[in-house]
Amino acid sequence: KLSIALKNNIDQVAQLVSYFDFAVNEECFQYNECNTLKPFISAGKAVFQVEYGGQSLASSVCPKANALNFDTLIKNLDLDAFRIACR
């Protein structure tokens, strides 16, 4: 089965959620846009999300991501091996 994701298209989530299997988002916490992705969660669909920064982001981002039921990683902007998975 082939799956299709909506990536970073915050403005059209409400109109497009039924056409996509999951969402991929970068920095919705940074830009205060995460609530816009809730229709995916309500529809039983995953939201895979990443915030860019260091260890210090974990204490502020992870509780919010977990409360929204997002699958969130914190990564360095240069996309090296560093990552923190919010659990």
C-alpha positions in Angstrom: 0.0 0.0 0.0 1.2 3.4 -0.9 0.8 6.2 1.7 0.8 10.0 1.1 1.8 12.8 3.5 0.9 16.4 3.7 4.1 18.3 4.4 4.2 21.8 6.0 1.0 22.9 4.3 -0.6 24.4 7.5 -3.0 26.7 5.6 -4.8 23.8 3.9 -5.0 21.1 6.6 -8.7 21.4 7.2 -9.5 21.1 3.5 -7.0 18.3 2.8 -6.9 16.0 5.8 -9.2 13.5 4.2 -6.9 13.1 1.2 -3.7 12.3 3.1 -2.6 9.5 5.3 -0.4 11.5 7.7 1.2 14.9 8.2 4.9 15.8 8.3 5.7 19.2 9.8 8.7 21.3 10.7 8.7 23.7 13.5 5.0 24.2 14.2 5.9 24.9 17.9 8.4 27.6 16.8 5.7 29.3 14.7 2.6 28.6 17.0 0.9 26.5 14.3 0.5 23.1 15.9 -3.2 23.4 16.7 -3.8 23.6 13.0 -2.6 19.9 12.7 -5.2 18.6 15.2 -7.6 17.4 12.4 -5.1 14.7 11.6 -5.0 13.4 15.1 -8.8 13.6 15.3 -9.0 11.6 12.2 -6.8 8.9 13.7 -3.9 9.9 11.5 -0.3 10.5 12.6 1.5 13.8 12.8 5.3 13.4 12.4 6.9 16.6 13.5 10.4 18.0 14.0 11.7 21.1 15.9 15.3 22.3 15.3 17.5 23.1 18.2 19.4 21.5 21.0 18.7 19.6 24.2 17.2 22.7 25.9 14.1 22.4 23.7 13.1 19.0 25.1 11.7 20.4 28.3 9.4 22.9 26.6 8.5 21.1 23.3 8.1 17.4 24.4 5.3 17.9 26.9 3.3 20.0 24.4 4.0 17.4 21.6 2.9 14.5 23.8 -0.2 16.3 24.8 -1.2 16.8 21.2 -0.3 13.1 20.4 2.4 14.1 17.9 5.4 12.0 17.1 8.1 14.7 17.6 11.8 14.8 17.2 14.2 17.5 18.2 17.1 17.7 15.7 20.0 20.0 15.0 19.4 22.2 12.0 22.4 20.7 10.2 20.6 17.3 10.4 23.5 15.4 12.0 23.0 12.3 14.1 21.7 14.2 17.2 18.1 13.6 18.0 15.8 13.7 20.9 12.5 11.7 20.6 9.7 13.1 22.6 8.0 10.2 24.5 
